[in-house]
């Protein structure tokens, strides 16, 4: 048995190196790899981005960072039995398709399976991308949580696989199969999974970039998944489709065990929690904090991907989090308009959020408030309400805001409501193909500028500190880090490299 796990290139939209080009370490793929390692299977990992994050190729709209498709295929050993490609982020879809096509051109007999990333709001449901992936040449999709079916699939490809001997693995879909609407069964006992096999990935290259998804304040960091899924029905989000609104969590002890493990093994003491909603169970978070404190574990942790602020019960929880090393929390009000929140299916309690943000500011936990613009049905007066909410949160002490223009993520409830894009990679938070993009982009920029003015007026010391943090490259917030990221990608764009013509064989959506 000789499976190959492939992480695709990172894709950056040329006209927006601020919002795009975020580095997400492939924690889901590392978890799948760990299951294979535990079964003593001799696997290979090819990280198309991580192995060469300072090389790039250009198209008219995008920069693809990392190995070329030829280099990816060249790293696949001659005795490989199957190649798994991780569909990690929606914007990277064009890289996934490109790698599939090149494997099929150079190694036509090697089976290709695309793995779904079911635990990121920036990923996508493969059931909605199946046509594109099968057209590119993939043989199978593995939907849901790859850890649950990967061993049976790998063992099947190591034999002389036939249609008749194909294992019954929920979510293991071939071209021509009916793609189920509901996700495959979930892993309930997350503590039973081994820790991610980060030893197989080029961690030093990730660390050398100097930025990440969460604000990076240490030389080394790792992402954590402490829970999976989300119970909320937000219509712009893919997670209801990939998690069926079911939330599951690792135990507090298991999470802290992982922190301690990586601190001992890799000297990592900063962890970025990438769950889509880690604080759903306040009791678990409090237990986790007490466990860190009891062990006197000197770690820093940050809730980088966001959480439902109402699930953080009160100031006692906030104080425990601060004492246990929490330095950053991202929350998602999404809109200041009650009408738009109702259209989204997104509940939000402003009074509770205000109390939590105020207390976090007092105990030196940095906070981000994220909003989406352009949801169907949003009007000028709704955006004005968002403007007003941003001002109120700024006065209370929120450290930064994130403003994202709604894009139809494949698998989200609003996916079918949009058209006009050419590629799935166009479906990022700077959707220039939207007819109202110019108006929304102008509003976004005006609100960012006004936020900085308000912050300078109400919290001038914080602005000074953020400027200092940018200069020393030790970031407390994403707003300090993002300009540095943009500079890195702009410099890479100016390097001489091969420009790629558009592929005439790819139809819209591919």
Long-range contacts (C-beta under 8 A, 24 or more apart in sequence): 1-41, 1-42, 1-81, 1-154, 1-155, 1-157, 1-158, 2-42, 2-43, 2-44, 2-77, 2-79, 2-80, 2-81, 2-158, 3-36, 3-41, 3-43, 3-44, 3-80, 3-81, 3-82, 3-83, 3-84, 3-154, 3-157, 4-43, 4-44, 4-45, 4-46, 4-76, 4-77, 4-80, 4-82, 4-83, 4-84, 5-29, 5-32, 5-33, 5-36, 5-43, 5-44, 5-45, 5-46, 5-84, 5-86, 6-45, 6-46, 6-47, 6-48, 6-72, 6-83, 6-84, 6-85, 6-86, 6-99, 7-45, 7-46, 7-47, 7-48, 7-49, 7-50, 7-86, 7-88, 7-201, 8-48, 8-49, 8-85, 8-86, 8-87, 8-88, 8-92, 8-95, 8-96, 8-99, 9-48, 9-49, 9-64, 9-65, 9-66, 9-67, 9-92, 9-95, 9-98, 9-99, 10-49, 10-53, 10-64, 10-65, 10-66, 10-92, 10-95, 11-62, 11-63, 11-64, 11-65, 11-89, 11-91, 11-92, 11-94, 11-95, 11-425, 12-62, 12-63, 12-65, 12-489, 13-61, 13-62, 13-91, 13-428, 13-430, 14-58, 14-60, 14-61, 14-62, 14-63, 14-493, 15-61, 15-430, 15-432, 16-430, 17-485, 17-486, 17-489, 17-490, 17-493, 18-482, 18-483, 18-485, 18-486, 19-404, 19-428, 19-429, 19-430, 20-91, 20-428, 20-429, 20-430, 21-63, 21-65, 21-485, 21-486, 21-489, 22-122, 22-213, 22-485, 23-49, 23-206, 23-209, 23-211, 23-212, 23-213, 24-88, 24-89, 24-120, 24-122, 24-213, 24-223, 24-274, 25-201, 25-206, 25-212, 25-213, 25-222, 25-223, 26-86, 26-88, 26-201, 27-196, 27-223, 27-224, 27-225, 27-274, 28-86, 28-88, 28-115, 28-117, 28-118, 28-119, 28-120, 28-146, 28-225, 29-86, 29-88, 29-115, 29-146, 30-196, 30-197, 30-198, 30-200, 30-201, 31-146, 31-147, 31-193, 31-194, 31-196, 31-197, 31-225, 32-84, 32-115, 32-146, 32-147, 32-150, 33-196, 33-197, 33-200, 34-193, 34-194, 34-195, 34-196, 34-197, 35-147, 35-150, 35-151, 35-193, 35-194, 36-150, 36-151, 36-154, 36-197, 37-194, 37-197, 37-200, 38-194, 39-151, 41-151, 41-154, 43-200, 44-75, 44-76, 44-77, 44-80, 45-200, 45-201, 46-72, 46-75, 46-76, 47-201, 47-202, 48-72, 48-95, 48-99, 50-201, 50-202, 50-205, 50-206, 51-75, 51-202, 51-205, 52-205, 53-205, 53-206, 53-208, 53-209, 54-492, 55-497, 56-492, 56-493, 56-495, 56-497, 57-497, 57-498, 57-499, 57-500, 58-493, 58-497, 58-498, 58-499, 58-500, 59-499, 59-500, 59-501, 59-502, 60-502, 61-426, 62-94, 62-425, 63-489, 63-492, 63-493, 64-94, 64-95, 64-98, 64-500, 65-489, 65-492, 69-98, 69-99, 69-101, 69-102, 70-102, 70-106, 72-99, 72-102, 72-103, 73-99, 73-102, 73-103, 73-106, 73-107, 76-103, 76-107, 76-110, 80-107, 80-110, 81-111, 81-154, 81-157, 81-158, 82-110, 82-111, 82-112, 82-113, 82-153, 82-154, 82-157, 83-107, 83-110, 83-111, 83-112, 83-113, 84-112, 84-113, 84-114, 84-115, 84-142, 84-146, 84-150, 85-112, 85-113, 85-114, 85-115, 85-138, 86-114, 86-115, 86-117, 87-114, 87-115, 87-116, 87-117, 87-123, 87-124, 87-126, 87-129, 87-133, 88-117, 88-120, 88-123, 89-117, 89-120, 89-122, 89-123, 90-122, 90-123, 90-124, 90-409, 90-410, 90-424, 90-425, 90-427, 90-428, 91-122, 91-425, 91-427, 91-428, 92-425, 93-124, 93-129, 93-132, 93-423, 93-424, 93-425, 93-510, 94-423, 94-424, 94-425, 94-510, 96-133, 96-136, 97-132, 97-133, 97-136, 97-506, 97-510, 100-133, 100-136, 100-137, 100-138, 101-136, 101-137, 103-137, 104-136, 104-137, 111-139, 111-140, 111-157, 111-161, 112-137, 112-138, 112-139, 112-140, 113-138, 113-139, 113-140, 113-141, 113-142, 113-153, 114-138, 114-140, 114-141, 114-142, 115-142, 115-146, 116-141, 116-142, 116-143, 116-144, 116-146, 116-171, 116-242, 118-143, 118-144, 118-145, 118-183, 118-228, 118-242, 118-243, 119-225, 119-228, 119-229, 119-242, 119-243, 119-274, 119-275, 119-276, 120-274, 120-276, 120-305, 121-237, 121-238, 121-239, 121-276, 121-305, 121-306, 121-409, 123-238, 123-242, 124-238, 124-409, 124-410, 124-411, 124-424, 124-427, 125-238, 125-241, 125-242, 125-410, 125-411, 127-179, 127-180, 127-181, 127-241, 127-411, 128-410, 128-411, 128-415, 129-410, 129-424, 129-509, 130-173, 130-179, 131-509, 132-424, 132-509, 132-510, 134-175, 135-507, 135-510, 136-510, 138-175, 139-174, 139-175, 140-172, 140-173, 140-174, 140-175, 141-171, 141-172, 141-173, 141-179, 142-169, 142-171, 142-172, 142-173, 143-171, 143-172, 143-173, 143-179, 143-180, 143-183, 143-184, 144-170, 144-171, 144-183, 144-184, 144-185, 144-186, 144-242, 145-184, 145-186, 145-187, 145-228, 147-187, 147-193, 148-184, 148-185, 148-187, 149-184, 182-244, 183-241, 183-242, 183-243, 183-244, 186-228, 186-229, 186-243, 186-244, 186-246, 186-248, 187-228, 187-248, 188-248, 190-227, 190-228, 190-248, 190-249, 190-250, 190-254, 191-250, 191-251, 191-254, 195-258, 195-261, 195-262, 198-222, 198-262, 198-266, 203-266, 209-488, 210-473, 210-484, 210-488, 211-475, 211-481, 211-484, 211-485, 211-488, 212-272, 212-304, 212-481, 213-272, 213-274, 213-304, 213-305, 214-272, 214-302, 214-304, 214-305, 214-328, 214-478, 215-302, 215-304, 215-328, 215-366, 215-475, 215-476, 215-477, 215-478, 215-480, 215-481, 216-270, 216-474, 216-475, 216-481, 217-270, 217-300, 217-327, 217-474, 217-475, 217-476, 218-268, 218-269, 218-270, 218-300, 218-474, 220-266, 220-267, 220-268, 220-269, 220-270, 221-268, 221-270, 221-271, 221-272, 222-262, 222-266, 222-268, 222-270, 222-271, 222-272, 223-271, 223-272, 223-273, 223-274, 223-304, 224-255, 224-258, 224-259, 224-271, 224-272, 224-273, 224-274, 224-275, 224-301, 225-250, 225-273, 225-274, 225-275, 226-250, 226-255, 226-273, 226-275, 226-278, 226-288, 227-275, 227-277, 227-278, 227-280, 228-275, 228-276, 229-276, 229-277, 230-276, 230-277, 230-280, 230-308, 231-277, 231-280, 232-277, 232-308, 232-345, 232-346, 232-347, 233-345, 234-334, 234-344, 234-345, 234-346, 235-343, 235-344, 235-345, 235-412, 235-413, 235-414, 236-344, 236-372, 236-375, 236-406, 236-409, 236-412, 236-413, 236-414, 237-409, 237-412, 238-409, 238-410, 238-411, 238-412, 239-276, 240-412, 240-413, 241-411, 241-412, 242-411, 243-276, 247-277, 247-280, 249-278, 249-280, 249-281, 249-284, 251-284, 252-284, 252-285, 252-287, 252-288, 252-291, 253-287, 253-291, 255-288, 256-288, 256-291, 256-292, 256-295, 256-297, 259-292, 259-297, 259-299, 259-301, 260-295, 260-297, 263-297, 263-298, 263-299, 269-298, 269-299, 269-300, 270-299, 270-300, 270-301, 270-302, 271-299, 271-300, 271-301, 271-302, 272-301, 272-302, 272-304, 273-301, 273-302, 273-303, 273-304, 273-305, 274-304, 274-305, 275-303, 275-305, 275-307, 276-305, 276-306, 277-306, 277-307, 277-308, 277-311, 278-303, 278-307, 279-303, 279-307, 279-308, 279-311, 279-312, 280-308, 280-311, 281-311, 282-311, 282-312, 282-313, 282-317, 285-312, 285-317, 285-320, 285-321, 286-316, 286-317, 286-320, 288-324, 289-320, 289-321, 289-323, 289-324, 289-326, 290-320, 290-324, 292-324, 292-325, 293-320, 293-323, 293-324, 297-325, 298-325, 299-325, 300-325, 300-326, 300-327, 301-325, 301-326, 301-327, 302-326, 302-327, 302-328, 302-329, 303-328, 303-329, 303-330, 304-328, 304-330, 305-330, 306-330, 306-331, 306-332, 306-368, 306-370, 307-331, 307-332, 308-332, 309-349, 309-352, 309-353, 309-356, 309-357, 310-347, 310-348, 310-349, 310-352, 310-353, 312-356, 314-355, 315-355, 315-356, 315-359, 318-356, 318-359, 318-360, 318-363, 318-365, 319-359, 319-363, 321-365, 322-360, 322-363, 322-364, 322-365, 326-365, 327-364, 327-365, 327-366, 327-476, 328-365, 328-366, 328-367, 328-368, 328-476, 328-477, 329-360, 329-365, 329-366, 329-367, 329-368, 330-367, 330-368, 330-369, 330-370, 330-402, 331-356, 331-357, 331-367, 331-368, 331-369, 331-370, 332-369, 332-370, 332-371, 333-369, 333-370, 333-371, 333-389, 333-393, 334-370, 334-371, 334-372, 335-371, 335-372, 335-375, 335-378, 335-382, 335-385, 335-386, 335-389, 336-371, 336-382, 336-385, 336-386, 336-387, 336-388, 336-389, 336-390, 337-378, 337-381, 337-382, 337-383, 337-385, 337-386, 339-377, 339-382, 340-375, 340-377, 340-378, 340-382, 343-375, 343-376, 343-377, 343-378, 344-372, 344-375, 345-413, 350-389, 350-392, 353-393, 354-392, 354-393, 354-396, 357-393, 357-396, 357-397, 357-398, 358-396, 358-397, 360-397, 361-396, 361-397, 361-398, 361-399, 362-397, 366-399, 366-400, 366-476, 366-477, 367-397, 367-398, 367-399, 367-400, 368-398, 368-399, 368-400, 368-401, 368-402, 368-477, 368-478, 369-393, 369-398, 369-400, 369-401, 369-402, 370-401, 370-402, 370-403, 370-404, 371-401, 371-402, 371-403, 371-404, 372-404, 372-405, 372-406, 373-403, 373-404, 373-405, 373-406, 373-440, 373-443, 373-444, 374-405, 374-406, 374-434, 374-436, 374-440, 375-406, 375-414, 376-406, 376-414, 376-417, 383-443, 386-447, 387-447, 387-450, 390-447, 390-450, 390-451, 390-454, 391-450, 391-454, 394-451, 394-454, 394-455, 394-458, 394-459, 395-454, 395-458, 397-459, 399-462, 399-466, 399-476, 399-477, 399-479, 400-477, 400-478, 400-479, 401-447, 401-448, 401-451, 402-478, 403-444, 403-447, 403-448, 404-429, 405-429, 405-430, 405-431, 405-434, 405-437, 405-440, 405-441, 405-444, 406-431, 407-431, 421-508, 421-509, 422-508, 422-509, 423-506, 423-508, 423-509, 423-510, 424-509, 424-510
